[in-house]
Amino acid sequence: MNPVRNKPPLAAAAVPTEGRISNGVKLHDIFFWFACFFLAGVLVASVVSGFTHAYLIAGLFILLLFLLVIVVRRKSLVVDGSSLVSLSLVVLSLVVGSVYFFAFDYAKQDNRIIFGEKVQFSGVIREAEQRLSSQKLVIENIQINTSRYPAFDYGDEIKVVGVVKKPDAEFASYYKKEGIAGVVGFPEIELVSSGNGSPVKAQLLKIKSFFESSFKKVLPFDQAVFMAGLTLGETAEFSDELKEKLRATGTSHLVALSGYNISVIISTVINLLALWWFTKRFSFWISSGMVLGFVVMTGAEASVVRAAMMGFLILLADKLHRVYYFRNAVAATALVMVGVNPHILAFDIGFQLSFAALLGITYFQPWIEKKLKWQDKSGYFNWRKHLTTTTSAQIAVLPILLYHFGQFSPIGLISNVLLLEFIPITMGLGFFIGFASLIAYPLAWALSFPASILLGYELGVINVCAKIITAFSKIPNIFSIFQ
């Protein structure tokens, strides 16, 4: 008797066994490869979209890919008829992806905008961002940059008189990704009415604003804005110096609301609900609702949406007692996000870094731990786990960082090992401070003391690591005296 036949290996058990079509090809494999080549088709169209004959160039790219696949699989194509079906699926997915990108662009064209002339228009603000000395407002597909005061909010209807300009060619891809067709700088603005947006979103933004003001009342300003970044992803009040330090020390992801932040929120909510003996069904809806509200409240950045969708799929798989298939969950999440906005695939660095880091941690970290024989060793404050996690993510995002910025931060390994263990505690204290402020500010003050100690330590680590980077950057100047 062969015991393996009665008990399949774990790797096989982790793969869905349902959904086969007649020739034995699994439906989940078809979906995965369709998603991959659909995304490849979108990427091809994105890259060539700036050229004069974009449609023709995209077609040539797809034809080259088609010929490449034929050359690689020529032997199996001759002897195996199913390979022809697979090849047809590849070509179809590439074509559909490219056509979808161009169709999306065509549908988004707006011929109503008059560029270069003083015009008057009105509309409801769908996005309002207050910065240190200015604010950014968005009405439909027009971005308005204006002075900090008077402050306008989401849902305000305003009348604007100014000159609409096309976005600078250097940032055209960014604005296209954001759905912005024109920009107005410091126009005349008149408030017409308020409260015209979604009541749910307006309330969520009020909660966010309340949390931010609570942090400022009980914490020093620099710690308060850093806490707002950690818990809410709000970086509008970050100074250029702090942004540069975060970038130099490889810790920008701490305030970018990545999957790490979402996982902290989900695990905290589930653990709290478990303490009160809520049923799994109730916990599922509460957790899903809180994650959805958090995504809306924090502006639905690509990294947050990615993390929230994958977190929701984990919760859904658990609720339905189904196996969570990581590979297809990643593909489905990317497919949905690119379906909503195909420009994020090639032009949203946050989207690229989020998926790359996730894949790096998932596939590189076990390999590194195995090589170092650290599978069952965590070390003080989980330093081994944080080191392998950071290293895995850095390896995966390295090509993207080098392409977009031409550099990466080697000291990020050290700074993240020193910080990551304390970030969930700091975030938890931040949320408790916000909720405590609803009850009584003395309670928020009490919670602010341990939070201030942690924030002081975290900002101190970032400052020290930034100084080390600065000191090393001056070394070439020291040697230059000998030239």
N, C-alpha and C positions, 0 to 999 in steps of 0.2 A: 504493500500500500504506500502510495506516495502522499505524505502529509501536505505537501505544497498545494496539491490540487484542491484540498478542502479549505485551505487557508491562504488566500492570495497574498503576495508580498505587499508591504505598505505602499510602495510607489504606485503599484497598480490600483490599490484601493483609493488612492487620492485622485484618480482620473475618472470622470463620469463614464459609465458603461452603457447608458441609455442613448437612444437617438441615433441608430444606425440606418443608413439607406441601403438599398438593395445590394449594391456591389461591395458592401462592407466598410465603406468610408464613413467615419463618424461625423455627425452633424456638428459637434462642438469643434472638430478640427476644421471643417469647412468654414464655420463662422470665424475662427481665429485667423485663417489665412486670407479670407475675404477682407477682414478688418485690416490686416497688415498691408495688403496690396492696395486697398482703398486709400489708406493713409499715404502709401508711397505715391499713388496717383495725385493726391492733393499736394504732396510735397513737390512733385515735379511741376505742377501747374503754378505753385507758389513761387518757385525759383525763377521760372521763365516769364512770370506775369508782367514784369517790367519791360520786356522786349517788345519790339514793334510787331513782329509776327508770332505772338505768344502761342496761339492755337497750333500753328504749324510746327513750332519748335517742340511743344509738348507732345505732339503726335510722333515726331521723330524720336524723342526720348523713349516713348513707349515702344516704338518699333524696335529700337536698339535693345531695350530690355527683353522684348519678345524673342529677338534673334539670339540674345545671350542665353536665355533659358533653353532654347532649342539646342544650341551648341553643347551646353552642359548636360542636358538630358537626352541627347540624340539616340543613345543606345536603348534606353527604356521606352522612348517614343515608338521605336520600331517594333519592339516585342510586346509592349504592354498598352492596350487600348485605353486603360483608365488614366494613363499619363496625359493623353490628349484631352480628356475631360478636365484634368487638373490645370493643364496649360490654358485651356479656354477660360477657366475660372480666374486665373491670374490676369490674363489680358482684360477680361471683362471688369475685374475689380479696379485695375489701373485706369481704364477708360472712364468708368463711372466716377472714380475719385477726381480725375482731372476735370471732367465735364461738370461735376458738382461745384468745384471751386469757381470755374468761370461763370456758371449760372448764378451762383451766390453773389459774385461781384456785380454781374449785370443787374440783378434784382435790387441791389443796394444803391445803384446810381441815382443821384438826385439832381435833376435839371432845374429845380426851382431856385437854387441858390444863385444870387448875383454877386460875383466876386469883384473886389476893387472899387466899389462905389459905396457911398454912405447910404445905408438903408435902415428901415425900421421894421422890427419884427417882434413878436411876443410868443411866449410859450411857458410851459410848466417845467421847472427844474427837475431833472431826473437824477442828477448827481451834483452834490455840493461838497467841496473839500476846502476846509479852512487851513491855511498855512500860517507860518510865523508872520509874514508881512503881506500876504495876498490871499486870494481865494480863487478856486477854479469852479466854474459852474458849467453844466452841460444841459442844453435844451435840444431835444431831438438829436441831430447830428452836428450841432454847432457847439464848439467849446468857447467859453467866455473867460478871459483872464482879467481880473479886476482887483481893486484895492481891498484890504482886509475888512474895512468897514464902509458902509453898513453891511452887516453879515446877512446873507440869505441862506435859506434852508431848503431841504428837499421838499417838493410839493408847492413851493412858492410860484405864483404866476407873475412874470415880470415883462415889462416892455423895454426893449433894447434899441438904442440908436447908435450905430457904429459901422465900421468898414469890415466886411468879411473877407479874409484872405485865405488862400490855399495854404495848407501846411507846408513847412519847409521840406524841400526834396530829401534832405538828410534824414528827416524823421517821418517821411511819408508812410513807411511800413507800419510804424508804431501807431500813428493816427488811424490808419486803415483798420488795424487790428482792434482799436478802441471804438471803431464805428464813427469816427469824426471826419467830416468832409470839409469843414471850414473853421477858422479860428478868428475871434474878435478880441482885440487888445484894448482894455480900459475904455469901454464905451459908456454912454449915458444909460443908466438903468433906473427904472421906476417900478416899484412894487405895486402890482395890481390887486392880488389877493393871496391868501395863504390856505394851506390844508387841501391842496388839490391832488395830492399823490395817493398812493395806496395807504390806507389807515394802518395796516399791519406793519408795513415797512417803516412808516413814520414812527410808530411806537418803538420798533426795534432800534431805530437810530436815536430816539430819545434815551433809551436805556444805555446805549453806547456812550452818548454824550454825558449822561449822569455818572457812569462809571469813571470816565475820564476826569470829570470835575471832582469826583470823590478822591481820586488818587492825588490830585493837585492840592486838596485841602489837608491831607494827612501825611504827605511825603514831600521831601525837597523836590524842586522842579525837575532836575535832571533825572532823579529816580522815578518821578511820576510819569514822565514821558516814556522812559524805558519800560516801565510796568505796562503802560498803554500799548506799547509795541509788542510785548510778550503775550499779553492776554487778548488784545483786540486787533493786533496787526496794524495799529495806527501809528504811522511814522511822519505825518505831516508836520509835526512840531520838532522833529529831530533836527539838530543843527548839522551843517555840512561837515563839521569836525567829527561829530559822533558817527555820521554815516560813513565817513572815510575810515574811521577806526574799526567799525564793524566789518567793512569790506576788507581792510588790510589783515584783520585777524581771522577771517573766515567764519565769522559768527553772524553774518547778515541773516542767515536762515532762521535764527532764533526769533526774529521779529517779522518773518515773512509768512507766518501762519501756514506751516507745511503740515504734512501728515503727522509729524511728531506732535504738534500742538493739538490737532484733532484727536489723535489717539489718547492724549492726556485727558482731554475733555470727556471722550466716550468712556474711558475706563473709570474716571472719577464719578461720572453720573451713574454708571452701572453699579459700582461699588456702594455708592450712597443708597441707591434704590434697594440693593441687596440687603443692606442693614435694616431696611424697613419692611423686609419680607414681601416686596411687590412680586407679582407673578411675572414670568418671562414675557408674556404677551403685553402686559402693561409697560414693562421696562422697555420693550422694543419701540412702542409708539412714543413714549416719553423721550427716549434717547434720540430717535429719528427726528422728532419735532424740534428738540433742542439743537441738534446739529444743523438742521435746515434753517432755523432762526439765526444761528450763529453765522452761517454762510451769507445770508441776506444782510445781516447787521454789519459784517466786516467788508462788504463790497464785492463779494463773490470773485476774489482773485483766483487765477487758474490753479495755483497750488492748493488753495482751500477747497475748491470745487472737486479737484482730483481726490484729495484725501477724504472729503465728505462722502463722495460717491462710493469709494472703495470701502469706507467704514460702514456705509449703509448696506453694501452687498454682504459684508461679513455678518452684520446683524440679521439680514434677511435669510442668509443661508442657515444661520443658527435657528431662526424662528421656524423655517420650513423643514428643518432636519435634513438639509442637503449638504453635499460636500462643497466647500469653498474652493473653486478652481482658480488659483491665483493668475495663471497665464491668461485665461479668458476674461477674468475680471479686469485686468489691466487693459486688454484689447477693447472690451466693451466700454470702459470708462473713456479711453482715448477716442473711440469712435463717436460716442455721444457728444463729447466736448468739441471735437472737430466738426461734427455735424451742425452744432449750434453756431460755431464761428470757425470756419476753415483757416482763417488767417493766424490763429494762435499756434498752429503746428510749426510754421517757419519763423514767425515774428514775435512770439511771446517767450522771452527767456525763462520766465517763471515756470511756464508749462514744460519747457524742455528740461530744466534743472530738476523739477519735481519728479518727473517720470524717470530721468536718468538716475537720480539718487535712490529712488525706490528700487529700481532694478539692481543697482549696485549693492545695496544693503541685502537684498533678497538672495542674490546669486554669489557675490564676492565674499560676504561676511562668513558664511559657513566654510568656504574654502580656506580663508585666511585662518580661522580658528582651528581648522583641522591641521593645517601646516604647522601652526604654532603649538598645537596640542592644548588649546585653551577652551575646549568645548564645555568642560564642567568647572572652569575656574573664572571667577568674576573679579577677585581682588578687592582691595579697599575701595569703598564708594563705587564699585562696579567699573573701575578704571579700565580693565581689560576689555569689557564689553563696549564701553564708550570709544576706546581707541580703535577697535575693529570696525565698529559702526561708522565712525568718522572716516577712517581710512577707506572703507568700501565705498562710501558715498563720494569721497574726494576723487577716487580713481575713476568712477563712472562719470562724474561731471567735468573732469579735467579737460577733455576735448572741447566741450561747450565753453568753458571759461577761457581757454586759450583762443578760441575762435572769436568770441565776442569782446574779450578784454585784453587778450595778449599776455595774461599772467594769472597766477594762482597763489594762494597763501599757504606756504608750508607750515607756518606756525599755527595754522588752524587745527592741526592734530592735537597740539598741546592745549590750546585755549579751550577746545571742545571737551577734552578729557577733564579739565578743571571745572567746567561749567555745567555740563549736561546733567549731572546727578542732582543739581540744585534747582534746575529750571522748573520741573513739575511742582516742587514745593512752593516756589515763588509764584507760579501761575495760580496755584490753589489759594494762596494767601491773597492774591490780587482779586480773585472772584469773591472771596469771603469779605474783603474790605468793601467791595461794591455792594454786596447784599447787606452787610452790617450797616452801611450808611443809610439804607432804607429804614432801619430800625432806630439806631441812635449813633450819633457821631462818636461819643466816647468809646463805644465798642470798636468802631473803625480805627480810632486812634490806638487802642490797645493792640489790635492786629497789625498796625503799621510798624510797630517796633521790630518784631522778627523779620517782617518784610524788608524793612530798611536795612537791616544787617545783611540780609542775603543780596539785596540789590547793590549795596555798597561793595560787597565782595565781588559780585559779577562785573560791575563797572570797573572795579579796580583791576581785575584780571585782564579785561579788555584794554584798559589804559596801559598796563605794564607790557602786554604783548605788542601793542601798537608801538610803544617806545622801542622795544627790541627790534621790531621791523624797521623803524626809522633809523636806529643806530646802524643796522647792517647795511641799509641803503646808502649810508655815508662812507662806507669803507672804500669804494673806488676813489672818492675824493682825497682820502688820506694817502693812498698810493700815488695819486697824481703828482704829489710834491717831489717825487723821485724822478719824474719824467723830464 
